[in-house]
Amino acid sequence: MLRAHPSLLRELVERCETLRRRLASGGRAETRRQLEDATYTLCVVTGTRQLDTALYVARQQLADAMTCEQPLRH
């Protein structure tokens, strides 16, 4: 199964969380549209359909990527 690069996942997770906070504190229609776009992208790359599920899967994939990283050999 293909997986998104960890840097892309990290960027999308941070973007969704930031936009969610902005929207919760009285964000405008533009913020809502940006969150919808970011949510769609995150759902596509994680193979999910809802933001909370996509965030969970993305965090799991990031954790897996951190565990699988091999140290550099000298």
C-alpha positions as CSV (number, residue, x, y, z in Angstrom):
1,M,0.0,0.0,0.0
2,L,1.3,3.5,-0.9
3,R,1.7,6.0,1.9
4,A,2.2,9.7,1.9
5,H,5.6,11.0,2.9
6,P,5.8,11.8,6.6
7,S,6.6,15.5,5.8
8,L,3.4,15.8,3.8
9,L,1.4,14.1,6.6
10,R,2.9,16.4,9.2
11,E,2.1,19.5,7.1
12,L,-1.5,18.4,6.5
13,V,-2.1,17.5,10.2
14,E,-0.8,20.9,11.3
15,R,-2.8,22.7,8.7
16,C,-6.0,21.0,9.6
17,E,-5.5,21.6,13.3
18,T,-4.6,25.3,12.8
19,L,-7.6,25.8,10.6
20,R,-9.9,24.0,13.0
21,R,-8.8,26.3,15.9
22,R,-9.3,29.4,13.7
23,L,-12.7,28.3,12.7
24,A,-13.7,27.5,16.4
25,S,-12.6,31.1,17.4
26,G,-14.9,32.7,14.9
27,G,-13.2,32.0,11.5
28,R,-14.6,33.3,8.3
29,A,-16.1,31.5,5.3
30,E,-12.6,31.5,3.7
31,T,-11.2,29.6,6.8
32,R,-14.0,27.1,6.4
33,R,-13.2,26.6,2.7
34,Q,-9.5,26.1,3.5
35,L,-10.3,23.6,6.2
36,E,-12.6,21.7,3.7
37,D,-9.8,21.6,1.2
38,A,-7.1,20.5,3.7
39,T,-9.6,17.9,5.1
40,Y,-10.2,16.5,1.6
41,T,-6.5,16.2,0.9
42,L,-5.8,14.5,4.2
43,C,-8.6,12.1,3.7
44,V,-7.4,11.2,0.3
45,V,-3.8,10.5,1.4
46,T,-5.0,8.5,4.4
47,G,-7.8,6.6,2.6
48,T,-10.4,7.9,5.0
49,R,-13.6,9.9,4.8
50,Q,-13.8,12.0,8.0
51,L,-11.4,14.5,9.5
52,D,-11.1,12.9,12.9
53,T,-10.4,9.5,11.4
54,A,-7.9,11.0,8.9
55,L,-6.0,12.8,11.7
56,Y,-5.9,9.5,13.7
57,V,-4.6,7.5,10.7
58,A,-2.1,10.2,9.8
59,R,-0.7,10.3,13.4
60,Q,-0.4,6.5,13.4
61,Q,1.5,6.6,10.1
62,L,3.8,9.3,11.4
63,A,4.4,7.3,14.6
64,D,5.1,4.2,12.4
65,A,7.5,6.2,10.2
66,M,9.4,7.3,13.3
67,T,9.8,3.8,14.5
68,C,10.9,2.4,11.2
69,E,13.6,5.0,10.5
70,Q,17.0,3.4,10.5
71,P,19.9,5.3,12.0
72,L,22.6,6.4,9.6
73,R,25.6,4.1,9.4
74,H,29.1,5.5,9.6
